[in-house]
Amino acid sequence: MLTMGMTGRMVTNYVGDGTLKKYGVRFTSQVWPGDTLTSVATVTELREEDGESLVDLEIVTTNQDGVAVITGSATAKIAS
């Protein structure tokens, strides 16, 4: 769960606090003490919904060996 929280923090650092509307991940591999993790968010879509500007993100967190330990997605409100 700590890995999910750290990945979520990367997302909110990118989109800003209070803008995250949806966040979901899947744990795909074990994380061990001493692992070095890298999280990447890729914009997959910019869209309008109910008068709000939204960004959809694909999220991947990998360990030092390049193995994905978390995959997921997020949606956040952005300034238009």
N, CA, C and O atoms as a GROMACS GRO file, in nm:
protein
  320
    1MET      N    1   0.082  -0.120   0.000
    1MET     CA    2   0.000   0.000   0.000
    1MET      C    3   0.086   0.127   0.000
    1MET      O    4   0.046   0.229  -0.055
    2LEU      N    5   0.203   0.119   0.061
    2LEU     CA    6   0.292   0.234   0.060
    2LEU      C    7   0.332   0.270  -0.083
    2LEU      O    8   0.341   0.388  -0.118
    3THR      N    9   0.354   0.168  -0.165
    3THR     CA   10   0.391   0.192  -0.304
    3THR      C   11   0.279   0.265  -0.378
    3THR      O   12   0.305   0.354  -0.459
    4MET      N   13   0.154   0.228  -0.350
    4MET     CA   14   0.039   0.295  -0.411
    4MET      C   15   0.034   0.441  -0.366
    4MET      O   16   0.007   0.530  -0.446
    5GLY      N   17   0.059   0.465  -0.238
    5GLY     CA   18   0.058   0.601  -0.186
    5GLY      C   19   0.168   0.687  -0.246
    5GLY      O   20   0.146   0.803  -0.280
    6MET      N   21   0.287   0.629  -0.260
    6MET     CA   22   0.398   0.704  -0.319
    6MET      C   23   0.372   0.734  -0.467
    6MET      O   24   0.404   0.842  -0.515
    7THR      N   25   0.313   0.638  -0.537
    7THR     CA   26   0.277   0.660  -0.678
    7THR      C   27   0.169   0.767  -0.688
    7THR      O   28   0.176   0.854  -0.775
    8GLY      N   29   0.071   0.762  -0.599
    8GLY     CA   30  -0.034   0.864  -0.596
    8GLY      C   31   0.021   1.002  -0.568
    8GLY      O   32  -0.028   1.101  -0.623
    9ARG      N   33   0.123   1.009  -0.484
    9ARG     CA   34   0.186   1.138  -0.455
    9ARG      C   35   0.253   1.196  -0.580
    9ARG      O   36   0.249   1.316  -0.603
   10MET      N   37   0.314   1.109  -0.659
   10MET     CA   38   0.373   1.154  -0.785
   10MET      C   39   0.265   1.216  -0.874
   10MET      O   40   0.287   1.319  -0.937
   11VAL      N   41   0.149   1.151  -0.879
   11VAL     CA   42   0.039   1.202  -0.962
   11VAL      C   43  -0.008   1.338  -0.912
   11VAL      O   44  -0.024   1.430  -0.992
   12THR      N   45  -0.030   1.352  -0.781
   12THR     CA   46  -0.078   1.481  -0.729
   12THR      C   47   0.029   1.589  -0.740
   12THR      O   48  -0.004   1.707  -0.754
   13ASN      N   49   0.156   1.552  -0.734
   13ASN     CA   50   0.262   1.651  -0.758
   13ASN      C   51   0.254   1.702  -0.902
   13ASN      O   52   0.286   1.818  -0.929
   14TYR      N   53   0.210   1.616  -0.993
   14TYR     CA   54   0.200   1.653  -1.134
   14TYR      C   55   0.075   1.736  -1.163
   14TYR      O   56   0.083   1.839  -1.230
   15VAL      N   57  -0.041   1.692  -1.113
   15VAL     CA   58  -0.167   1.758  -1.148
   15VAL      C   59  -0.213   1.860  -1.044
   15VAL      O   60  -0.298   1.943  -1.073
   16GLY      N   61  -0.157   1.855  -0.924
   16GLY     CA   62  -0.195   1.948  -0.818
   16GLY      C   63  -0.289   1.884  -0.717
   16GLY      O   64  -0.370   1.798  -0.751
   17ASP      N   65  -0.277   1.929  -0.593
   17ASP     CA   66  -0.364   1.878  -0.486
   17ASP      C   67  -0.508   1.918  -0.511
   17ASP      O   68  -0.536   2.029  -0.558
   18GLY      N   69  -0.599   1.830  -0.480
   18GLY     CA   70  -0.741   1.858  -0.489
   18GLY      C   71  -0.800   1.846  -0.628
   18GLY      O   72  -0.918   1.875  -0.646
   19THR      N   73  -0.722   1.804  -0.726
   19THR     CA   74  -0.774   1.794  -0.863
   19THR      C   75  -0.799   1.650  -0.907
   19THR      O   76  -0.863   1.628  -1.010
   20LEU      N   77  -0.750   1.554  -0.832
   20LEU     CA   78  -0.762   1.413  -0.870
   20LEU      C   79  -0.907   1.367  -0.855
   20LEU      O   80  -0.965   1.378  -0.747
   21LYS      N   81  -0.964   1.315  -0.963
   21LYS     CA   82  -1.103   1.269  -0.961
   21LYS      C   83  -1.112   1.117  -0.956
   21LYS      O   84  -1.210   1.063  -0.904
   22LYS      N   85  -1.012   1.049  -1.011
   22LYS     CA   86  -1.013   0.903  -1.017
   22LYS      C   87  -0.870   0.853  -1.013
   22LYS      O   88  -0.782   0.909  -1.079
   23TYR      N   89  -0.846   0.747  -0.934
   23TYR     CA   90  -0.712   0.690  -0.923
   23TYR      C   91  -0.726   0.542  -0.892
   23TYR      O   92  -0.790   0.504  -0.793
   24GLY      N   93  -0.667   0.459  -0.975
   24GLY     CA   94  -0.674   0.316  -0.952
   24GLY      C   95  -0.547   0.248  -1.001
   24GLY      O   96  -0.493   0.284  -1.105
   25VAL      N   97  -0.500   0.150  -0.924
   25VAL     CA   98  -0.378   0.080  -0.961
   25VAL      C   99  -0.395  -0.070  -0.941
   25VAL      O  100  -0.487  -0.117  -0.874
   26ARG      N  101  -0.303  -0.143  -1.003
   26ARG     CA  102  -0.293  -0.288  -0.984
   26ARG      C  103  -0.149  -0.316  -0.943
   26ARG      O  104  -0.054  -0.268  -1.005
   27PHE      N  105  -0.134  -0.395  -0.837
   27PHE     CA  106  -0.001  -0.437  -0.793
   27PHE      C  107   0.042  -0.554  -0.881
   27PHE      O  108  -0.023  -0.659  -0.881
   28THR      N  109   0.151  -0.537  -0.955
   28THR     CA  110   0.190  -0.638  -1.054
   28THR      C  111   0.314  -0.718  -1.014
   28THR      O  112   0.342  -0.821  -1.075
   29SER      N  113   0.388  -0.672  -0.913
   29SER     CA  114   0.506  -0.743  -0.868
   29SER      C  115   0.539  -0.699  -0.726
   29SER      O  116   0.498  -0.592  -0.681
   30GLN      N  117   0.614  -0.782  -0.656
   30GLN     CA  118   0.653  -0.756  -0.517
   30GLN      C  119   0.755  -0.642  -0.510
   30GLN      O  120   0.843  -0.631  -0.595
   31VAL      N  121   0.742  -0.558  -0.408
   31VAL     CA  122   0.841  -0.455  -0.378
   31VAL      C  123   0.913  -0.497  -0.251
   31VAL      O  124   0.851  -0.536  -0.152
   32TRP      N  125   1.046  -0.489  -0.255
   32TRP     CA  126   1.129  -0.533  -0.143
   32TRP      C  127   1.201  -0.415  -0.080
   32TRP      O  128   1.230  -0.317  -0.149
   33PRO      N  129   1.232  -0.422   0.051
   33PRO     CA  130   1.312  -0.316   0.114
   33PRO      C  131   1.441  -0.295   0.036
   33PRO      O  132   1.509  -0.391  -0.002
   34GLY      N  133   1.474  -0.170   0.012
   34GLY     CA  134   1.594  -0.136  -0.064
   34GLY      C  135   1.571  -0.117  -0.213
   34GLY      O  136   1.661  -0.069  -0.282
   35ASP      N  137   1.452  -0.153  -0.263
   35ASP     CA  138   1.422  -0.130  -0.405
   35ASP      C  139   1.422   0.020  -0.434
   35ASP      O  140   1.384   0.101  -0.349
   36THR      N  141   1.463   0.056  -0.553
   36THR     CA  142   1.454   0.192  -0.603
   36THR      C  143   1.340   0.196  -0.703
   36THR      O  144   1.341   0.123  -0.802
   37LEU      N  145   1.242   0.282  -0.676
   37LEU     CA  146   1.122   0.288  -0.760
   37LEU      C  147   1.119   0.416  -0.842
   37LEU      O  148   1.161   0.522  -0.797
   38THR      N  149   1.068   0.404  -0.964
   38THR     CA  150   1.050   0.517  -1.055
   38THR      C  151   0.908   0.514  -1.106
   38THR      O  152   0.862   0.413  -1.159
   39SER      N  153   0.838   0.627  -1.092
   39SER     CA  154   0.699   0.637  -1.139
   39SER      C  155   0.692   0.731  -1.259
   39SER      O  156   0.757   0.835  -1.262
   40VAL      N  157   0.611   0.691  -1.357
   40VAL     CA  158   0.591   0.771  -1.478
   40VAL      C  159   0.442   0.782  -1.506
   40VAL      O  160   0.370   0.682  -1.502
   41ALA      N  161   0.397   0.903  -1.534
   41ALA     CA  162   0.258   0.926  -1.576
   41ALA      C  163   0.261   0.977  -1.720
   41ALA      O  164   0.332   1.071  -1.752
   42THR      N  165   0.182   0.913  -1.805
   42THR     CA  166   0.174   0.950  -1.946
   42THR      C  167   0.033   1.001  -1.976
   42THR      O  168  -0.065   0.933  -1.944
   43VAL      N  169   0.024   1.118  -2.036
   43VAL     CA  170  -0.107   1.172  -2.074
   43VAL      C  171  -0.161   1.088  -2.190
   43VAL      O  172  -0.097   1.074  -2.294
   44THR      N  173  -0.281   1.031  -2.169
   44THR     CA  174  -0.344   0.951  -2.274
   44THR      C  175  -0.458   1.025  -2.343
   44THR      O  176  -0.494   0.994  -2.456
   45GLU      N  177  -0.516   1.123  -2.272
   45GLU     CA  178  -0.627   1.198  -2.334
   45GLU      C  179  -0.652   1.327  -2.258
   45GLU      O  180  -0.641   1.332  -2.135
   46LEU      N  181  -0.685   1.431  -2.332
   46LEU     CA  182  -0.738   1.556  -2.278
   46LEU      C  183  -0.881   1.565  -2.327
   46LEU      O  184  -0.907   1.549  -2.446
   47ARG      N  185  -0.976   1.592  -2.235
   47ARG     CA  186  -1.117   1.590  -2.276
   47ARG      C  187  -1.200   1.684  -2.190
   47ARG      O  188  -1.157   1.730  -2.084
   48GLU      N  189  -1.321   1.709  -2.238
   48GLU     CA  190  -1.421   1.788  -2.165
   48GLU      C  191  -1.533   1.695  -2.121
   48GLU      O  192  -1.577   1.609  -2.198
   49GLU      N  193  -1.578   1.710  -1.998
   49GLU     CA  194  -1.691   1.632  -1.948
   49GLU      C  195  -1.767   1.715  -1.845
   49GLU      O  196  -1.708   1.763  -1.748
   50ASP      N  197  -1.895   1.732  -1.866
   50ASP     CA  198  -1.980   1.810  -1.775
   50ASP      C  199  -1.922   1.949  -1.748
   50ASP      O  200  -1.927   1.998  -1.635
   51GLY      N  201  -1.866   2.011  -1.852
   51GLY     CA  202  -1.812   2.145  -1.839
   51GLY      C  203  -1.675   2.154  -1.774
   51GLY      O  204  -1.625   2.264  -1.750
   52GLU      N  205  -1.613   2.040  -1.744
   52GLU     CA  206  -1.480   2.038  -1.682
   52GLU      C  207  -1.375   1.990  -1.783
   52GLU      O  208  -1.402   1.901  -1.864
   53SER      N  209  -1.257   2.049  -1.776
   53SER     CA  210  -1.144   2.000  -1.856
   53SER      C  211  -1.074   1.892  -1.776
   53SER      O  212  -1.039   1.912  -1.660
   54LEU      N  213  -1.055   1.775  -1.838
   54LEU     CA  214  -0.996   1.661  -1.769
   54LEU      C  215  -0.876   1.608  -1.845
   54LEU      O  216  -0.866   1.620  -1.967
   55VAL      N  217  -0.783   1.549  -1.770
   55VAL     CA  218  -0.669   1.479  -1.828
   55VAL      C  219  -0.673   1.336  -1.777
   55VAL      O  220  -0.690   1.311  -1.658
   56ASP      N  221  -0.656   1.240  -1.869
   56ASP     CA  222  -0.646   1.099  -1.833
   56ASP      C  223  -0.499   1.059  -1.840
   56ASP      O  224  -0.428   1.096  -1.934
   57LEU      N  225  -0.454   0.985  -1.740
   57LEU     CA  226  -0.314   0.945  -1.730
   57LEU      C  227  -0.301   0.794  -1.720
   57LEU      O  228  -0.384   0.727  -1.659
   58GLU      N  229  -0.197   0.741  -1.781
   58GLU     CA  230  -0.156   0.602  -1.761
   58GLU      C  231  -0.036   0.607  -1.668
   58GLU      O  232   0.056   0.686  -1.688
   59ILE      N  233  -0.037   0.522  -1.565
   59ILE     CA  234   0.066   0.525  -1.461
   59ILE      C  235   0.140   0.392  -1.457
   59ILE      O  236   0.080   0.286  -1.462
   60VAL      N  237   0.273   0.400  -1.448
   60VAL     CA  238   0.356   0.280  -1.430
   60VAL      C  239   0.465   0.313  -1.329
   60VAL      O  240   0.534   0.414  -1.342
   61THR      N  241   0.481   0.228  -1.229
   61THR     CA  242   0.593   0.237  -1.136
   61THR      C  243   0.679   0.113  -1.154
   61THR      O  244   0.629   0.001  -1.149
   62THR      N  245   0.809   0.134  -1.176
   62THR     CA  246   0.901   0.023  -1.199
   62THR      C  247   1.009   0.022  -1.091
   62THR      O  248   1.036   0.123  -1.027
   63ASN      N  249   1.070  -0.096  -1.072
   63ASN     CA  250   1.182  -0.106  -0.980
   63ASN      C  251   1.314  -0.084  -1.055
   63ASN      O  252   1.314  -0.056  -1.174
   64GLN      N  253   1.423  -0.099  -0.984
   64GLN     CA  254   1.555  -0.073  -1.042
   64GLN      C  255   1.590  -0.168  -1.156
   64GLN      O  256   1.682  -0.140  -1.234
   65ASP      N  257   1.520  -0.280  -1.167
   65ASP     CA  258   1.543  -0.376  -1.276
   65ASP      C  259   1.451  -0.352  -1.395
   65ASP      O  260   1.454  -0.428  -1.492
   66GLY      N  261   1.368  -0.246  -1.388
   66GLY     CA  262   1.275  -0.217  -1.496
   66GLY      C  263   1.147  -0.299  -1.492
   66GLY      O  264   1.069  -0.297  -1.587
   67VAL      N  265   1.125  -0.372  -1.382
   67VAL     CA  266   1.005  -0.454  -1.367
   67VAL      C  267   0.892  -0.366  -1.314
   67VAL      O  268   0.908  -0.297  -1.214
   68ALA      N  269   0.777  -0.368  -1.382
   68ALA     CA  270   0.661  -0.291  -1.337
   68ALA      C  271   0.608  -0.352  -1.207
   68ALA      O  272   0.576  -0.470  -1.201
   69VAL      N  273   0.599  -0.268  -1.103
   69VAL     CA  274   0.544  -0.314  -0.975
   69VAL      C  275   0.403  -0.261  -0.954
   69VAL      O  276   0.327  -0.316  -0.874
   70ILE      N  277   0.368  -0.154  -1.025
   70ILE     CA  278   0.233  -0.098  -1.023
   70ILE      C  279   0.200  -0.048  -1.163
   70ILE      O  280   0.283   0.014  -1.229
   71THR      N  281   0.079  -0.077  -1.208
   71THR     CA  282   0.024  -0.015  -1.329
   71THR      C  283  -0.112   0.042  -1.292
   71THR      O  284  -0.178  -0.009  -1.202
   72GLY      N  285  -0.153   0.147  -1.361
   72GLY     CA  286  -0.283   0.203  -1.327
   72GLY      C  287  -0.319   0.321  -1.414
   72GLY      O  288  -0.259   0.346  -1.519
   73SER      N  289  -0.420   0.393  -1.366
   73SER     CA  290  -0.467   0.510  -1.440
   73SER      C  291  -0.521   0.613  -1.342
   73SER      O  292  -0.552   0.582  -1.227
   74ALA      N  293  -0.531   0.735  -1.391
   74ALA     CA  294  -0.585   0.844  -1.310
   74ALA      C  295  -0.653   0.943  -1.402
   74ALA      O  296  -0.621   0.954  -1.520
   75THR      N  297  -0.748   1.016  -1.345
   75THR     CA  298  -0.814   1.126  -1.414
   75THR      C  299  -0.812   1.246  -1.320
   75THR      O  300  -0.843   1.233  -1.202
   76ALA      N  301  -0.777   1.362  -1.374
   76ALA     CA  302  -0.770   1.483  -1.292
   76ALA      C  303  -0.833   1.600  -1.366
   76ALA      O  304  -0.832   1.606  -1.489
   77LYS      N  305  -0.887   1.693  -1.289
   77LYS     CA  306  -0.941   1.817  -1.343
   77LYS      C  307  -0.823   1.912  -1.367
   77LYS      O  308  -0.734   1.924  -1.283
   78ILE      N  309  -0.825   1.978  -1.482
   78ILE     CA  310  -0.719   2.074  -1.514
   78ILE      C  311  -0.781   2.206  -1.555
   78ILE      O  312  -0.898   2.213  -1.591
   79ALA      N  313  -0.700   2.311  -1.548
   79ALA     CA  314  -0.746   2.442  -1.593
   79ALA      C  315  -0.763   2.438  -1.744
   79ALA      O  316  -0.680   2.381  -1.816
   80SER      N  317  -0.871   2.500  -1.793
   80SER     CA  318  -0.895   2.497  -1.938
   80SER      C  319  -0.817   2.602  -2.011
   80SER      O  320  -0.827   2.612  -2.134
   0.00000   0.00000   0.00000
